[in-house]
Amino acid sequence: MPAYNSAFLQDTDVRIIGNFALLPLRTKIRGPAYTLPPLPAGVAELDLDPDHESYDILDETLILFRANTLFRNFEIKGPADRVLIYGILWISDCLSKIKSTHTFREAEKAITTAALEHFAIPGDPAFPLNALYQGPKERGEAEILRGYIGQMRQELGIRLLGRIYTDGTGKPSKWWLSFSKRRFMGKSL
């Protein structure tokens, strides 16, 4: 059984830097991504339909994370899959920073700090997946890509925390933390 690919592969009118798609995001965090409309009142993030106008690649990443993490191989079919791979690896990195004793605030601080620290982008020598990604052609594109990935990391961290701490006990979900040691494709950021 193959891993799940992105549903955003059909989106051909998105900007691509290297071979990384800059897909629209539903976010309040400033950055270069086109912003999708916020969720309407009464619609929960967990109940969002994939056909809804506010559904984005980060929703898809959170939905497919647990299933795709179990796979060691992943067939890349387009630039949206590369965004999905990066998102899955970022979620794995976030889960490794959350301890089972962390309160919501401690986990939020750890993930926000990790999202804001300097990170390698495709094309940098320190980027672990350079075999799968092309780097930007010029410096301006590199800054836009760094801004987009930073925006994506921050928003994905916020949404992940919302899912891990949903039960109201103030403790992280053991079902999510059970994936903290798993490595998608045997890689990490």
matplotlib code that plots the C-alpha trace (Angstrom):
import matplotlib.pyplot as plt

x = [0.0, 1.5, 1.7, -1.0, -0.1, -1.3, -4.7, -3.2, -1.2, -3.9, -3.3, -1.2, -1.6, 0.6, 4.1, 6.9, 10.4, 12.9, 10.4, 8.6, 5.1, 4.0, 0.4, -2.2, -2.5, -5.2, -3.1, -2.9, 0.9, 2.6, 4.5, 4.6, 1.8, -1.5, -4.0, -7.2, -10.4, -10.7, -13.0, -16.7, -18.3, -19.5, -17.1, -14.4, -11.0, -11.2, -14.5, -13.3, -14.2, -11.4, -13.6, -14.1, -12.5, -10.5, -9.0, -5.2, -2.1, -1.5, -4.9, -4.0, -0.6, -2.1, -4.7, -2.2, 0.7, -0.1, -0.8, 2.2, 4.6, 4.3, 5.8, 9.5, 9.0, 7.1, 6.6, 6.7, 4.3, 4.6, 5.6, 2.6, 4.0, 7.3, 5.3, 3.5, 6.9, 8.3, 5.2, 5.3, 8.9, 8.3, 5.4, 7.8, 10.3, 7.7, 6.5, 10.0, 10.2, 7.0, 7.4, 4.5, 4.8, 4.6, 1.6, 0.1, 2.2, 5.5, 4.8, 3.7, 7.0, 9.1, 7.4, 7.4, 11.1, 11.9, 9.8, 11.5, 15.1, 17.3, 16.6, 18.0, 16.0, 16.3, 19.7, 21.5, 24.3, 22.7, 19.3, 18.8, 16.6, 18.7, 18.4, 14.6, 14.4, 15.9, 17.2, 16.0, 17.8, 18.4, 18.7, 15.3, 13.6, 15.6, 14.2, 10.7, 11.0, 12.5, 9.6, 7.0, 8.6, 8.8, 5.2, 4.3, 6.3, 4.6, 1.1, 1.6, 2.9, -0.1, -2.5, -0.7, -0.9, -4.6, -4.9, -2.5, -4.2, -7.9, -9.1, -9.0, -6.9, -3.8, -1.8, -0.7, -2.5, -0.6, -1.9, 0.0, 3.1, 3.3, 4.5, 7.4, 10.0, 8.8, 10.7, 8.9, 11.2, 13.8, 14.6, 14.3, 14.8]
y = [0.0, 3.3, 6.5, 9.2, 12.0, 15.5, 16.5, 19.8, 18.3, 19.5, 23.2, 24.4, 28.1, 28.4, 29.9, 27.4, 28.1, 25.4, 22.6, 23.7, 25.0, 28.1, 27.0, 29.3, 29.0, 29.8, 31.9, 35.1, 34.9, 37.4, 36.0, 35.6, 33.0, 33.9, 33.9, 31.9, 33.1, 32.2, 29.4, 30.5, 30.6, 27.2, 25.2, 23.3, 22.8, 19.1, 18.9, 20.9, 19.3, 19.0, 20.7, 23.8, 27.0, 27.4, 23.9, 24.2, 22.0, 22.3, 20.7, 18.0, 17.5, 17.1, 14.6, 12.5, 12.7, 9.6, 7.5, 8.6, 8.4, 4.6, 4.6, 4.5, 5.2, 8.1, 8.6, 12.3, 13.3, 17.1, 20.2, 19.9, 16.5, 18.3, 20.7, 17.7, 16.0, 19.1, 19.5, 15.9, 16.1, 19.4, 17.8, 14.9, 17.5, 19.3, 16.1, 15.3, 18.6, 18.0, 15.9, 14.1, 16.3, 19.6, 21.9, 23.6, 26.8, 24.9, 23.0, 26.2, 27.9, 25.0, 24.8, 28.6, 28.8, 26.0, 27.5, 30.9, 29.7, 29.7, 26.8, 25.5, 25.7, 23.6, 24.3, 25.1, 22.6, 21.9, 21.0, 17.2, 16.5, 18.2, 15.1, 15.6, 19.3, 21.9, 25.1, 28.6, 30.1, 33.5, 35.3, 37.0, 33.6, 32.2, 34.9, 34.3, 30.6, 31.1, 33.4, 30.9, 27.9, 30.0, 31.0, 27.4, 26.2, 28.7, 28.0, 24.2, 24.3, 26.3, 23.9, 20.8, 22.1, 22.6, 18.9, 17.5, 19.4, 19.0, 16.9, 19.8, 17.9, 20.1, 17.0, 16.1, 13.3, 10.1, 9.1, 12.0, 11.6, 7.9, 9.1, 11.2, 8.5, 7.5, 8.9, 9.5, 8.1, 7.6, 11.4, 14.3, 18.1]
z = [0.0, -1.0, 1.2, 0.8, -1.7, -1.5, -2.9, -3.9, -6.8, -9.2, -8.2, -11.1, -10.5, -7.5, -7.3, -7.2, -6.0, -6.8, -6.8, -3.5, -4.0, -2.2, -1.5, 0.1, 3.9, 6.4, 8.8, 10.7, 10.7, 8.4, 5.5, 1.7, 1.5, 0.0, 2.9, 2.7, 4.4, 8.1, 9.3, 9.5, 12.9, 14.0, 11.8, 13.9, 12.4, 13.0, 11.0, 8.0, 4.7, 2.1, -0.4, 1.8, 0.6, 3.9, 3.7, 3.1, 2.9, 6.7, 7.4, 5.0, 6.6, 10.1, 8.8, 6.8, 9.4, 11.4, 8.3, 6.3, 9.2, 9.1, 5.6, 4.8, 1.1, -0.5, -4.2, -5.0, -7.7, -7.6, -5.7, -3.3, -2.1, -1.2, 1.0, 2.6, 3.3, 4.9, 7.0, 8.2, 9.1, 10.9, 12.9, 13.9, 15.0, 17.1, 18.7, 19.8, 21.6, 23.6, 26.8, 28.4, 31.4, 29.5, 30.1, 27.1, 27.7, 28.0, 24.8, 23.1, 24.1, 23.0, 19.5, 19.0, 19.8, 17.5, 14.7, 15.0, 15.2, 12.1, 9.8, 6.6, 3.3, 0.2, -1.4, 1.8, 2.6, 6.0, 4.6, 5.1, 2.0, -0.8, -2.8, -3.1, -3.3, -5.7, -4.2, -5.2, -8.2, -6.7, -3.4, -3.5, -4.1, -1.2, 1.1, 0.0, 0.5, 3.9, 4.8, 3.5, 5.3, 8.5, 8.2, 7.6, 10.6, 13.0, 11.8, 11.8, 15.3, 16.5, 14.9, 16.1, 19.7, 19.2, 18.4, 21.0, 23.9, 22.9, 25.9, 28.4, 31.0, 30.3, 29.3, 25.8, 24.0, 24.3, 20.9, 19.3, 21.4, 20.5, 17.1, 18.5, 17.9, 14.4, 11.5, 8.2, 5.4, 8.1, 8.0, 10.3, 9.9]

ax = plt.figure().add_subplot(projection="3d")
ax.plot(x, y, z, "-o")
ax.set_aspect("equal")
plt.show()
